[in-house]
Each structure stands twice: as C-alpha cells, then as structure tokens.
Amino acid sequence: MKYFEDLAIGDIDEIGAFTFSAESIKRFARDYDPQRFHVDEAAAEASLYGGLIASGWQVAAIWMKLMVAHQETEVARAKLLGKPVVKLGPSPGFRNMVWAKPVRPGDTLRYSVEITAKKESASRPEWGIVSMLSSALNQHGEQAFKFDGVVFWERRA
C-alpha cells in the first residue's frame, strides 16, 4: 500500500469480485434482512422485482469482505518485498449509499475503490484523510452499488 503522500486523485483499486447464488442470497437474508423478495422465490416472483434479489446490505457486506481481503493481500505483499506496512486508521463514515440495480442470482459484481479527494488532517498530523468512491459493476458493466467513504490514511513520518 502507498503512503498518503503517494496517493493520487483518480487512483483506482480493483478489490475483487463475487458471484451471488440463490442460496447465498437467501441465507444472508434469513439472518439479516428477511424481506420476502430476499428469502422466498415465489413471493419474490410476485413482488415488484419479479424475482429473487440480494439484500443491499449483503452487497455492502461483500464489499467489506473484499476490502479486508485486499488490504491483507497488500500488507503481505509489502512484507514480502521488505517495504513498510502502511496503516489505515478509522473511518469517520460514509454517505450517498446507492443500490442502483437489483442483484440477482448468478450476477457477478466487480468491486472497486477510487480516490476522489485527500487532505492532511489538521488535528492528527500523522494522518491524512482520504475520500473514496466505492462501487460495484455487474457482469454487464452496469453500476449496481456505490457509496462515498472516508478513511484516515498514514502519512510518511
């Protein structure tokens, strides 16, 4: 991973892909979002969606899973190359979460993160503040999910 100073607005990281199955959609929904169009295929057919769709919260949770795996891969790569391991700090939050297109069984989402802004932290000089657009495109190139997030990012000492 890069230090804050090495990041450029417009940098994009592809963090991974996930294919949603009917079973994974229903399993997640039974535990966390048991709306009828997520758990019951017959009820989903009769809904305004016309079929089973993934919970938006599942789509977001998969982003988190892939982001953590991507970060772990980057840390391992840095260690292997004998480079410093750059730290990420807390996230003060996100905004503008959009579930733009229903995610159906068989859909594969490709998730990415783009740097959209950065600034030095006024109160914590060892950190920068990085704004990112996180998004997911389906196998047809259509945007299914996006949100704006912010994270504290380690600066070079």
QUIMO-V447612 format. One record per helix or strand of 3 or more residues. SS is the DSSP state (A for helix, B for strand). FROM is the first residue (numbers start at 1). LEN is the number of residues. If there is no record, write none. Layout:
((SS & FROM & LEN) (SS & FROM & LEN))
//
This chain:
((A & 4 & 3) (B & 12 & 8) (A & 22 & 11) (A & 36 & 4) (A & 41 & 6) (A & 56 & 25) (B & 93 & 7) (B & 108 & 13) (B & 127 & 11) (B & 143 & 12))
//
